[in-house]
Amino acid sequence: MLGFVGAGAMVISVAASVSLAQLQEAAGPDIPVLRAMPNVGARIGRSMTALCPGSACTSDEIDTARKIFTAVGSVEEIEEKDFSLFSALAGCSPAFTTLYIDALARAGVYYGFNKTMATRIAARAVEGSAALVAEQLKQGVSAADTADCVQSPGGTTVAGVVALEKNGFAPAVVQAVQASVECDRK
């Protein structure tokens, strides 16, 4: 049993590979346990955090955990079986996204902007796009439909999207998530 856990306490773990069963065994049968997985966005109050309560958690305890983690961003309650997928989508994607931003910036440098300016432009464009997708989802509009709204027939955006498709952009992203999930499940 965890020596520091007393009556009325709840254990909240942010350890990536420690299961609810392992936490419960360490805490003891009467202590509520909950897994949480914030991502790097917590550093600036923009985290995407997963919560997975153990069976001993009450709704008040889950609400307490939700309040803790909404202080650093958004929260989704998920099932424990989905932790590897969440980790890939929210934990790994900041690295995927920053690589994308850097690639955009390198293209900007190729065509004449300095790296700092090109990176700032790309980062703000990605930030705005992410915010737009989040807002559109509230109205039932998918990310794909949002992308379609900015692609004029024969226009520059659709030309770029077709080039991304020809070069395997979407399959590469799916493969990156698959690799991350499989690595986490080892």
Secondary structure, DSSP 8 states (H G I E B T S, - for coil): --TT--TT--EEE--TT--HHHHHHHH-TTS-EEEEE--GGGGGT-EEEEEEE-TT--HHHHHHHHHHHHTTEEEEE--GGGHHHHIIIIIIHHHHHHHHHHHHHHHHHHTT--HHHHHHHHHHHHHHHHHHHHHHHTTT--HHHHHHTT--TT-HHHHHHHHHHHTTHHHHHHHHHHHHHHHHT-
